[in-house]
């Protein structure tokens, strides 16, 4: 029955998406005042719709849904009168995609290689679509507020167990949601700083920051701390160093003084102390990798060592996990997207990916400190840069790339929105 509902939701969402992309105009309520209406183009409505419904994964048809969204982005880019904005980090990511495509020439599985590229390309397509659409700050505000209400609804569902069966397979799993909440936390923190509704936005910041601690998801706790540090660095630059150090100290303290985190971090938590950590005497065999350590070692040995520069071909790790692995490994993930990049495409692939991310972060710092830009634009890059770093960090020990519809696509699309609004404001300044 749950699968049937997912198919129905998929059909409805797909029909709405194609209806909006070909719709000339529509009217929706304004971001902060529902009594006011604003007239939007169909593609603007589609962008808001995609941004608001990214948490609706629909597990039985997840791959098809992702493909449909990519098609909608391409149609939307083609239909809009504005061209996408190609910043230097975007160009770097195009080079990364070309390297991924080159990886198909020596991969043992073209099918898994193409599937990997489709996962990498969705955040890029959404960013390009957003950069070609957004020319008004109201579209950004409407998008983030709509997405935040949907995210808040998912928290309500997960913490009211009686509702879970009603939405089985509809929303993403807890791991993807916790990573998604990093972006929602940064949105709420930015709105706390720049809007008049301080109490409301502080409340949202707190409720989006709590799940990773309640669920004891170490990866997302680390991602949240990095996002907060990046938020401080973008806003205050070098003045943020004390804040970053404080966040680092609090993170280390949490590893040893919050029992649930320490118990999940170490196999034998009583055998390690803060002093051991500070002096570098922690036994690596006591670190709990939830069974991932042996898989990481094997993949590194088989697919990375010996061809460190170019890897073993795009999709090689996925082919192993889905068709060659035996026992509990088969059909799973290795929970380390950085290692997947290294094994598939080598140091070159990983470096190109990280360079594009670093480029976006630096570009966000630059735009934020250009006082000639509007508050909404500066707020947008503040969220985009900080949440991107926080989400990318989770790739170290999770399947963030597989969750890209709910995770990586949000910071990327915010960056795309910022590029579009920046182009308009640059034109007006001239």
VOPAGU-2260 file (C-alpha; in pm, 1 decimal, decimal comma):
REM VOPAGU-2260
SITE   aa  ch    i         X         Y         Z
SITE  UNK   A    0       0,0       0,0       0,0
SITE  UNK   A    1     286,5     238,9      85,9
SITE  UNK   A    2     443,5     178,2    -255,4
SITE  UNK   A    3     111,4     251,5    -424,3
SITE  UNK   A    4      86,4     587,0    -250,3
SITE  UNK   A    5     444,8     666,7    -358,1
SITE  UNK   A    6     353,2     594,7    -721,6
SITE  UNK   A    7      49,7     821,2    -692,8
SITE  UNK   A    8     256,4    1100,4    -534,1
SITE  UNK   A    9     515,3    1059,3    -808,5
SITE  UNK   A   10     255,3    1096,7   -1083,2
SITE  UNK   A   11     104,4    1402,5    -912,2
SITE  UNK   A   12     442,0    1572,3    -857,7
SITE  UNK   A   13     550,9    1497,4   -1213,8
SITE  UNK   A   14     229,5    1635,0   -1362,4
SITE  UNK   A   15     257,8    1950,9   -1150,4
SITE  UNK   A   16     621,7    1993,9   -1253,9
SITE  UNK   A   17     549,5    1972,8   -1626,7
SITE  UNK   A   18     240,0    2190,2   -1584,6
SITE  UNK   A   19     446,6    2462,9   -1419,0
SITE  UNK   A   20     735,2    2453,8   -1665,9
SITE  UNK   A   21     493,8    2524,3   -1952,2
SITE  UNK   A   22     266,5    2760,5   -1755,9
SITE  UNK   A   23     302,4    3126,7   -1868,3
SITE  UNK   A   24     226,9    3292,6   -1534,4
SITE  UNK   A   25      80,1    3226,7   -1192,5
SITE  UNK   A   26      -1,7    3410,5    -870,6
SITE  UNK   A   27     117,0    3307,2    -522,8
SITE  UNK   A   28     129,4    3472,9    -182,4
SITE  UNK   A   29     426,9    3693,4     -93,7
SITE  UNK   A   30     698,7    3547,4     135,1
SITE  UNK   A   31     631,1    3742,6     455,0
SITE  UNK   A   32     277,6    3871,0     400,3
SITE  UNK   A   33      20,5    3621,4     276,9
SITE  UNK   A   34    -231,9    3899,9     216,1
SITE  UNK   A   35      -7,7    4023,8     -65,7
SITE  UNK   A   36      15,3    3837,2    -395,3
SITE  UNK   A   37     298,2    3825,4    -644,3
SITE  UNK   A   38     289,4    3731,3   -1011,0
SITE  UNK   A   39     549,2    3473,4   -1116,2
SITE  UNK   A   40     642,9    3305,4   -1439,9
SITE  UNK   A   41     585,7    2933,3   -1469,7
SITE  UNK   A   42     957,8    2860,3   -1442,6
SITE  UNK   A   43     981,8    3070,0   -1125,7
SITE  UNK   A   44     696,7    2868,3    -979,3
SITE  UNK   A   45     873,4    2548,4   -1085,7
SITE  UNK   A   46    1192,1    2651,5    -905,2
SITE  UNK   A   47     998,2    2723,5    -585,9
SITE  UNK   A   48     816,0    2390,9    -626,6
SITE  UNK   A   49    1137,2    2189,9    -674,8
SITE  UNK   A   50    1305,3    2362,6    -381,0
SITE  UNK   A   51    1004,3    2300,1    -156,7
SITE  UNK   A   52     960,6    1931,7    -246,9
SITE  UNK   A   53    1320,3    1807,8    -246,4
SITE  UNK   A   54    1255,7    1611,5      72,2
SITE  UNK   A   55     989,2    1404,0    -102,1
SITE  UNK   A   56    1212,3    1121,1    -219,9
SITE  UNK   A   57     951,4     852,7    -299,8
SITE  UNK   A   58    1182,0     557,3    -241,5
SITE  UNK   A   59    1021,2     305,8    -484,7
SITE  UNK   A   60    1072,6     545,7    -779,1
SITE  UNK   A   61    1364,7     749,6    -648,5
SITE  UNK   A   62    1589,3     712,3    -954,7
SITE  UNK   A   63    1306,1     796,8   -1194,0
SITE  UNK   A   64    1209,3    1098,9    -984,0
SITE  UNK   A   65    1566,9    1228,0    -994,2
SITE  UNK   A   66    1575,1    1183,8   -1373,0
SITE  UNK   A   67    1243,8    1370,7   -1408,1
SITE  UNK   A   68    1377,5    1660,7   -1201,2
SITE  UNK   A   69    1688,0    1680,1   -1419,6
SITE  UNK   A   70    1469,9    1687,1   -1732,4
SITE  UNK   A   71    1256,2    1963,8   -1580,3
SITE  UNK   A   72    1567,8    2168,2   -1501,3
SITE  UNK   A   73    1692,7    2131,6   -1858,3
SITE  UNK   A   74    1354,3    2230,1   -2004,3
SITE  UNK   A   75    1337,0    2522,3   -1761,5
SITE  UNK   A   76    1682,1    2646,9   -1865,1
SITE  UNK   A   77    1581,8    2619,8   -2230,2
SITE  UNK   A   78    1250,7    2803,4   -2181,1
SITE  UNK   A   79    1367,0    3100,0   -1975,4
SITE  UNK   A   80    1474,2    3415,3   -2155,5
SITE  UNK   A   81    1781,5    3457,4   -1933,1
SITE  UNK   A   82    2095,5    3252,1   -1979,8
SITE  UNK   A   83    2249,3    3058,7   -1689,2
SITE  UNK   A   84    2534,3    3230,8   -1506,3
SITE  UNK   A   85    2865,3    3048,2   -1542,9
SITE  UNK   A   86    3088,7    3153,5   -1255,5
SITE  UNK   A   87    3444,4    3022,4   -1220,6
SITE  UNK   A   88    3345,4    2752,4    -963,9
SITE  UNK   A   89    3065,5    2638,7   -1197,7
SITE  UNK   A   90    3318,1    2607,8   -1480,8
SITE  UNK   A   91    3547,0    2408,3   -1249,9
SITE  UNK   A   92    3259,9    2170,6   -1180,5
SITE  UNK   A   93    3201,1    2131,6   -1554,2
SITE  UNK   A   94    3565,4    2024,8   -1582,3
SITE  UNK   A   95    3501,8    1776,6   -1302,1
SITE  UNK   A   96    3201,3    1636,7   -1491,2
SITE  UNK   A   97    3415,4    1602,7   -1804,8
SITE  UNK   A   98    3667,6    1407,0   -1598,6
SITE  UNK   A   99    3384,3    1184,6   -1476,3
SITE  UNK   A  100    3278,2    1126,9   -1837,6
SITE  UNK   A  101    3636,9    1041,5   -1928,7
SITE  UNK   A  102    3622,1     787,5   -1645,6
SITE  UNK   A  103    3360,6     599,2   -1846,8
SITE  UNK   A  104    3630,0     508,6   -2099,1
SITE  UNK   A  105    3804,1     275,4   -1853,5
SITE  UNK   A  106    3522,3     171,9   -1620,1
SITE  UNK   A  107    3416,2    -194,2   -1613,7
SITE  UNK   A  108    3050,5     -87,7   -1599,0
SITE  UNK   A  109    2906,1     183,1   -1821,9
SITE  UNK   A  110    2567,0     149,6   -1651,6
SITE  UNK   A  111    2692,6     227,2   -1301,1
SITE  UNK   A  112    2921,1     497,2   -1439,4
SITE  UNK   A  113    2631,3     682,4   -1600,2
SITE  UNK   A  114    2426,7     646,7   -1281,1
SITE  UNK   A  115    2707,0     809,8   -1083,3
SITE  UNK   A  116    2731,7    1100,1   -1326,3
SITE  UNK   A  117    2356,1    1161,0   -1301,1
SITE  UNK   A  118    2395,9    1193,6    -924,0
SITE  UNK   A  119    2681,9    1442,0    -961,2
SITE  UNK   A  120    2503,7    1647,3   -1224,2
SITE  UNK   A  121    2171,3    1719,0   -1050,3
SITE  UNK   A  122    2300,2    1989,8    -809,1
SITE  UNK   A  123    2476,8    2154,9   -1104,6
SITE  UNK   A  124    2163,9    2151,9   -1320,9
SITE  UNK   A  125    1955,1    2297,3   -1038,8
SITE  UNK   A  126    2213,5    2570,9    -978,6
SITE  UNK   A  127    2216,2    2661,6   -1349,4
SITE  UNK   A  128    1836,3    2659,3   -1359,7
SITE  UNK   A  129    1819,6    2882,7   -1050,7
SITE  UNK   A  130    2079,3    3123,8   -1192,7
SITE  UNK   A  131    1876,8    3162,5   -1511,6
SITE  UNK   A  132    1545,6    3212,5   -1327,8
SITE  UNK   A  133    1607,3    3425,7   -1020,8
SITE  UNK   A  134    1609,6    3799,9   -1080,1
SITE  UNK   A  135    1393,0    3898,8    -782,2
SITE  UNK   A  136    1469,9    3852,2    -413,3
SITE  UNK   A  137    1111,1    3744,2    -343,5
SITE  UNK   A  138    1170,6    3419,3    -534,1
SITE  UNK   A  139    1462,0    3334,7    -305,4
SITE  UNK   A  140    1267,0    3414,0       9,2
SITE  UNK   A  141     958,8    3222,1    -105,9
SITE  UNK   A  142    1173,9    2920,0    -195,3
SITE  UNK   A  143    1358,4    2900,1     137,0
SITE  UNK   A  144    1048,9    2962,2     349,8
SITE  UNK   A  145     847,8    2699,0     161,6
SITE  UNK   A  146    1128,4    2444,2     193,9
SITE  UNK   A  147    1163,9    2520,4     563,7
SITE  UNK   A  148     797,1    2448,4     632,9
SITE  UNK   A  149     825,1    2113,2     455,7
SITE  UNK   A  150    1140,1    2032,6     655,8
SITE  UNK   A  151     961,9    2126,1     979,5
SITE  UNK   A  152     677,8    1893,8     881,4
SITE  UNK   A  153     922,5    1603,8     841,9
SITE  UNK   A  154    1056,0    1665,4    1192,1
SITE  UNK   A  155     700,2    1653,9    1325,3
SITE  UNK   A  156     640,6    1323,0    1147,0
SITE  UNK   A  157     960,6    1157,7    1272,9
SITE  UNK   A  158     897,4    1256,0    1632,8
SITE  UNK   A  159     530,6    1151,7    1628,4
SITE  UNK   A  160     572,2     777,8    1552,8
SITE  UNK   A  161     201,7     716,9    1494,4
SITE  UNK   A  162     230,1     923,9    1174,4
SITE  UNK   A  163     526,5     734,5    1026,2
SITE  UNK   A  164     323,2     456,5     858,6
SITE  UNK   A  165     117,2     719,2     675,7
SITE  UNK   A  166     429,3     852,1     504,0
SITE  UNK   A  167     633,8     533,1     462,0
SITE  UNK   A  168     873,6     578,1     170,5
SITE  UNK   A  169     746,8     928,2      91,8
SITE  UNK   A  170    1017,9    1134,1     259,1
SITE  UNK   A  171    1389,8    1062,8     274,3
SITE  UNK   A  172    1537,2     852,8     554,0
SITE  UNK   A  173    1669,8    1004,4     875,2
SITE  UNK   A  174    2030,2    1018,2     753,6
SITE  UNK   A  175    1935,2    1230,9     452,7
SITE  UNK   A  176    1700,3    1445,5     660,1
SITE  UNK   A  177    1965,6    1517,3     923,0
SITE  UNK   A  178    2203,7    1636,2     649,8
SITE  UNK   A  179    1926,3    1843,0     492,8
SITE  UNK   A  180    1858,6    2009,3     827,4
SITE  UNK   A  181    2210,5    2158,4     817,2
SITE  UNK   A  182    2097,6    2386,5     535,2
SITE  UNK   A  183    1769,3    2461,9     712,2
SITE  UNK   A  184    1964,4    2556,2    1026,4
SITE  UNK   A  185    2178,4    2800,5     829,7
SITE  UNK   A  186    1868,4    2949,3     662,3
SITE  UNK   A  187    1707,5    3000,0    1002,0
SITE  UNK   A  188    2024,1    3150,5    1151,0
SITE  UNK   A  189    2056,3    3393,9     859,8
SITE  UNK   A  190    1690,5    3495,3     890,6
SITE  UNK   A  191    1742,0    3540,2    1264,9
SITE  UNK   A  192    2018,5    3788,9    1191,4
SITE  UNK   A  193    1851,7    3974,1     905,7
SITE  UNK   A  194    1476,3    3962,3     968,0
SITE  UNK   A  195    1253,8    4113,2    1235,2
SITE  UNK   A  196    1113,5    3777,2    1347,3
SITE  UNK   A  197    1396,2    3686,5    1584,7
SITE  UNK   A  198    1212,7    3445,0    1814,5
SITE  UNK   A  199    1053,9    3244,5    1533,5
SITE  UNK   A  200    1378,8    3201,6    1340,5
SITE  UNK   A  201    1578,2    3118,4    1652,7
SITE  UNK   A  202    1319,2    2850,0    1729,9
SITE  UNK   A  203    1359,6    2700,4    1381,9
SITE  UNK   A  204    1738,8    2710,8    1414,7
SITE  UNK   A  205    1719,0    2511,8    1737,5
SITE  UNK   A  206    1471,7    2249,0    1614,1
SITE  UNK   A  207    1675,0    2188,6    1296,2
SITE  UNK   A  208    1998,8    2160,7    1494,4
SITE  UNK   A  209    1866,3    1910,6    1749,8
SITE  UNK   A  210    1784,4    1598,9    1540,2
SITE  UNK   A  211    2147,7    1507,5    1467,4
SITE  UNK   A  212    2215,0    1509,5    1844,5
SITE  UNK   A  213    1894,2    1324,3    1935,0
SITE  UNK   A  214    1958,6    1059,3    1668,9
SITE  UNK   A  215    2332,6    1062,9    1753,7
SITE  UNK   A  216    2441,8    1102,0    1390,9
SITE  UNK   A  217    2810,9    1180,8    1429,0
SITE  UNK   A  218    2852,3    1273,0    1063,7
SITE  UNK   A  219    2580,1    1536,3    1075,0
SITE  UNK   A  220    2695,7    1676,5    1408,8
SITE  UNK   A  221    3032,6    1730,8    1243,0
SITE  UNK   A  222    2858,8    1881,3     938,2
SITE  UNK   A  223    2659,2    2122,1    1155,9
SITE  UNK   A  224    2972,8    2236,0    1341,0
SITE  UNK   A  225    3156,7    2293,0    1011,8
SITE  UNK   A  226    2857,2    2482,3     870,9
SITE  UNK   A  227    2846,9    2709,4    1176,2
SITE  UNK   A  228    3221,5    2766,8    1146,8
SITE  UNK   A  229    3189,1    2846,9     776,8
SITE  UNK   A  230    2894,7    3078,3     852,3
SITE  UNK   A  231    3117,8    3268,6    1095,3
SITE  UNK   A  232    3409,1    3280,1     849,8
SITE  UNK   A  233    3194,6    3420,3     568,8
SITE  UNK   A  234    3039,4    3682,8     795,7
SITE  UNK   A  235    3340,6    3785,2    1002,4
SITE  UNK   A  236    3641,4    3650,4     806,6
SITE  UNK   A  237    3952,9    3641,5    1029,7
SITE  UNK   A  238    3757,5    3782,0    1322,8
SITE  UNK   A  239    3571,5    3448,8    1326,8
SITE  UNK   A  240    3880,5    3250,3    1430,3
SITE  UNK   A  241    3790,9    3257,4    1805,0
SITE  UNK   A  242    3438,9    3134,9    1719,3
SITE  UNK   A  243    3579,3    2851,6    1507,6
SITE  UNK   A  244    3819,3    2752,5    1785,1
SITE  UNK   A  245    3535,4    2758,4    2039,5
SITE  UNK   A  246    3319,7    2537,3    1816,3
SITE  UNK   A  247    3612,6    2298,5    1777,9
SITE  UNK   A  248    3664,5    2279,6    2153,6
SITE  UNK   A  249    3293,1    2218,0    2213,5
SITE  UNK   A  250    3295,3    1942,7    1950,0
SITE  UNK   A  251    3585,9    1763,2    2114,8
SITE  UNK   A  252    3420,6    1802,3    2453,8
SITE  UNK   A  253    3100,0    1649,7    2315,8
SITE  UNK   A  254    3291,5    1338,0    2210,0
SITE  UNK   A  255    3379,9    1266,9    2571,4
SITE  UNK   A  256    3117,4    1432,6    2789,4
SITE  UNK   A  257    2794,1    1348,4    2606,2
SITE  UNK   A  258    2751,3     976,4    2689,1
SITE  UNK   A  259    2541,3     885,5    2382,9
SITE  UNK   A  260    2798,0    1036,4    2143,7
SITE  UNK   A  261    3095,9     879,0    2319,8
SITE  UNK   A  262    2922,7     540,3    2325,8
SITE  UNK   A  263    2868,1     557,0    1950,9
SITE  UNK   A  264    3215,2     694,2    1878,5
SITE  UNK   A  265    3411,7     415,1    2048,7
SITE  UNK   A  266    3365,8      40,0    2071,6
SITE  UNK   A  267    3485,7      49,0    2430,7
SITE  UNK   A  268    3414,9     405,7    2546,7
SITE  UNK   A  269    3554,9     349,4    2895,7
SITE  UNK   A  270    3896,7     268,3    2749,5
SITE  UNK   A  271    3955,8     614,5    2604,4
SITE  UNK   A  272    3979,4     954,4    2769,7
SITE  UNK   A  273    4008,3    1315,5    2662,7
SITE  UNK   A  274    4376,6    1303,5    2757,3
SITE  UNK   A  275    4428,6    1007,0    2521,6
SITE  UNK   A  276    4268,6    1208,0    2242,4
SITE  UNK   A  277    4478,8    1518,1    2307,7
SITE  UNK   A  278    4804,0    1320,4    2323,1
SITE  UNK   A  279    4723,1    1109,4    2015,9
SITE  UNK   A  280    4706,7     781,4    2206,9
SITE  UNK   A  281    4361,1     670,4    2091,1
SITE  UNK   A  282    4360,8     311,1    1966,8
SITE  UNK   A  283    4230,8     322,2    1608,4
SITE  UNK   A  284    4082,1     -25,1    1653,0
SITE  UNK   A  285    3859,3     118,5    1925,2
SITE  UNK   A  286    3699,8     373,7    1691,6
SITE  UNK   A  287    3353,3     255,9    1590,8
SITE  UNK   A  288    3308,9     286,8    1213,8
SITE  UNK   A  289    2982,7      86,5    1224,7
SITE  UNK   A  290    3146,9    -188,7    1021,4
SITE  UNK   A  291    3260,1      46,8     745,1
SITE  UNK   A  292    3633,9      26,5     817,2
SITE  UNK   A  293    3696,4    -312,1     647,1
SITE  UNK   A  294    3492,2    -204,4     342,4
SITE  UNK   A  295    3693,9     117,6     314,7
SITE  UNK   A  296    4021,3     -74,3     343,8
SITE  UNK   A  297    3919,4    -324,2      75,6
SITE  UNK   A  298    3796,7     -60,4    -170,4
SITE  UNK   A  299    4109,6     147,0    -117,9
SITE  UNK   A  300    4329,5    -157,3    -175,9
SITE  UNK   A  301    4141,7    -289,3    -480,9
SITE  UNK   A  302    4033,7      23,5    -665,4
SITE  UNK   A  303    4266,5     306,5    -558,1
SITE  UNK   A  304    4612,7     175,6    -483,5
SITE  UNK   A  305    4815,5     130,4    -799,6
SITE  UNK   A  306    4616,8     389,0    -998,5
SITE  UNK   A  307    4600,6     678,2    -758,5
SITE  UNK   A  308    4581,5     952,4   -1020,9
SITE  UNK   A  309    4284,8     837,0   -1228,7
SITE  UNK   A  310    4116,9     563,3   -1023,2
SITE  UNK   A  311    3948,0     253,0   -1158,9
SITE  UNK   A  312    3671,0     420,1   -1360,1
SITE  UNK   A  313    3348,1     604,7   -1287,9
SITE  UNK   A  314    3101,7     374,9   -1110,8
SITE  UNK   A  315    3359,8     109,1   -1020,7
SITE  UNK   A  316    3276,6     105,8    -649,6
SITE  UNK   A  317    2903,1      87,3    -715,4
SITE  UNK   A  318    2953,5    -204,0    -952,4
SITE  UNK   A  319    3145,0    -386,9    -679,2
SITE  UNK   A  320    2884,4    -317,7    -410,0
SITE  UNK   A  321    2585,8    -413,7    -627,1
SITE  UNK   A  322    2716,5    -703,5    -836,8
SITE  UNK   A  323    3040,8    -841,2    -688,9
SITE  UNK   A  324    3024,1    -803,6    -311,0
SITE  UNK   A  325    2908,5   -1097,2    -102,5
SITE  UNK   A  326    2721,2   -1124,4     224,5
SITE  UNK   A  327    2596,0    -812,6     402,1
SITE  UNK   A  328    2796,5    -582,3     174,6
SITE  UNK   A  329    2599,6    -666,8    -138,0
SITE  UNK   A  330    2353,7    -400,2    -246,9
SITE  UNK   A  331    2480,9    -149,9       7,6
SITE  UNK   A  332    2695,2     162,2       8,5
SITE  UNK   A  333    3043,4     221,8     149,3
SITE  UNK   A  334    2931,0     539,0     333,1
SITE  UNK   A  335    3226,6     747,7     217,0
SITE  UNK   A  336    3174,3     955,6     -96,4
SITE  UNK   A  337    3528,1    1094,1     -86,3
SITE  UNK   A  338    3666,4     740,1    -101,3
SITE  UNK   A  339    3424,7     659,4    -386,3
SITE  UNK   A  340    3564,3     958,8    -577,1
SITE  UNK   A  341    3921,2     848,7    -511,8
SITE  UNK   A  342    3855,0     488,4    -614,4
SITE  UNK   A  343    3651,6     582,6    -922,8
SITE  UNK   A  344    3836,8     887,6   -1050,5
SITE  UNK   A  345    4154,1     915,9    -847,1
SITE  UNK   A  346    4318,8    1213,3    -683,8
SITE  UNK   A  347    4243,4    1421,4    -993,7
SITE  UNK   A  348    3868,6    1362,6    -963,5
SITE  UNK   A  349    3861,1    1432,5    -589,4
SITE  UNK   A  350    4075,0    1745,7    -631,5
SITE  UNK   A  351    3852,4    1887,2    -906,3
SITE  UNK   A  352    3543,3    1828,9    -694,7
SITE  UNK   A  353    3688,6    1991,8    -384,6
SITE  UNK   A  354    3831,6    2283,1    -584,5
SITE  UNK   A  355    3485,8    2367,2    -718,7
SITE  UNK   A  356    3342,5    2356,0    -365,0
SITE  UNK   A  357    3626,1    2573,7    -231,9
SITE  UNK   A  358    3569,6    2810,7    -524,5
SITE  UNK   A  359    3203,0    2853,2    -432,7
SITE  UNK   A  360    3293,9    2919,0     -69,0
SITE  UNK   A  361    3550,2    3186,8    -160,7
SITE  UNK   A  362    3309,1    3343,2    -410,2
SITE  UNK   A  363    3041,1    3357,8    -138,1
SITE  UNK   A  364    3282,9    3539,9      94,5
SITE  UNK   A  365    3361,6    3790,0    -180,5
SITE  UNK   A  366    2995,7    3859,3    -263,4
SITE  UNK   A  367    2895,7    3884,9     102,4
SITE  UNK   A  368    3147,7    4159,1     171,4
SITE  UNK   A  369    3051,0    4366,0    -133,4
SITE  UNK   A  370    2831,1    4619,1      42,4
SITE  UNK   A  371    2675,2    4733,2    -283,4
SITE  UNK   A  372    2467,9    4415,8    -298,4
SITE  UNK   A  373    2125,7    4378,3    -135,0
SITE  UNK   A  374    2072,0    4217,8     203,7
SITE  UNK   A  375    1885,7    3923,7      50,3
SITE  UNK   A  376    2172,5    3848,5    -190,0
SITE  UNK   A  377    2430,4    3865,8      86,6
SITE  UNK   A  378    2212,3    3648,6     309,2
SITE  UNK   A  379    2176,1    3396,9      25,8
SITE  UNK   A  380    2552,0    3354,8     -24,5
SITE  UNK   A  381    2599,1    3337,0     353,0
SITE  UNK   A  382    2365,9    3035,6     364,7
SITE  UNK   A  383    2490,9    2881,2      39,7
SITE  UNK   A  384    2860,5    2888,9     132,4
SITE  UNK   A  385    2821,9    2776,4     492,1
SITE  UNK   A  386    2570,6    2498,8     426,7
SITE  UNK   A  387    2769,8    2370,6     128,4
SITE  UNK   A  388    3079,0    2318,3     341,5
SITE  UNK   A  389    2873,5    2155,1     615,8
SITE  UNK   A  390    2699,2    1918,6     374,6
SITE  UNK   A  391    3017,0    1833,5     179,8
SITE  UNK   A  392    3195,3    1737,6     503,3
SITE  UNK   A  393    2931,3    1468,2     561,6
SITE  UNK   A  394    3050,0    1300,3     242,2
SITE  UNK   A  395    3344,3    1168,0     445,7
SITE  UNK   A  396    3132,6     906,8     619,6
SITE  UNK   A  397    2792,4     897,5     453,5
SITE  UNK   A  398    2611,9     853,9     120,4
SITE  UNK   A  399    2551,6    1226,0      80,9
SITE  UNK   A  400    2585,7    1201,4    -295,9
SITE  UNK   A  401    2309,3     940,6    -315,1
SITE  UNK   A  402    2090,1    1180,7    -117,7
SITE  UNK   A  403    2179,3    1476,9    -341,5
SITE  UNK   A  404    1813,3    1562,6    -409,2
SITE  UNK   A  405    1774,8    1639,9     -39,1
SITE  UNK   A  406    2130,4    1741,7      52,0
SITE  UNK   A  407    2382,5    1881,1    -196,7
SITE  UNK   A  408    2121,4    2030,3    -429,9
SITE  UNK   A  409    2010,5    2287,4    -170,0
SITE  UNK   A  410    2338,8    2475,4    -117,8
SITE  UNK   A  411    2408,0    2452,3    -490,7
SITE  UNK   A  412    2067,5    2590,9    -585,3
SITE  UNK   A  413    2106,2    2873,1    -331,7
SITE  UNK   A  414    2438,0    2956,7    -493,5
SITE  UNK   A  415    2264,9    2955,4    -833,2
SITE  UNK   A  416    1991,8    3186,1    -700,1
SITE  UNK   A  417    2260,3    3421,8    -570,5
SITE  UNK   A  418    2433,3    3425,6    -911,3
SITE  UNK   A  419    2108,4    3516,0   -1084,9
SITE  UNK   A  420    2022,4    3796,5    -842,5
SITE  UNK   A  421    2382,8    3922,3    -850,6
SITE  UNK   A  422    2370,1    3951,6   -1229,7
SITE  UNK   A  423    2057,1    4164,6   -1205,9
SITE  UNK   A  424    2201,8    4388,2    -932,9
SITE  UNK   A  425    2528,9    4429,1   -1124,8
SITE  UNK   A  426    2327,8    4543,7   -1427,8
SITE  UNK   A  427    2129,8    4791,8   -1218,9
SITE  UNK   A  428    2447,7    4933,4   -1062,4
SITE  UNK   A  429    2595,3    4993,6   -1407,7
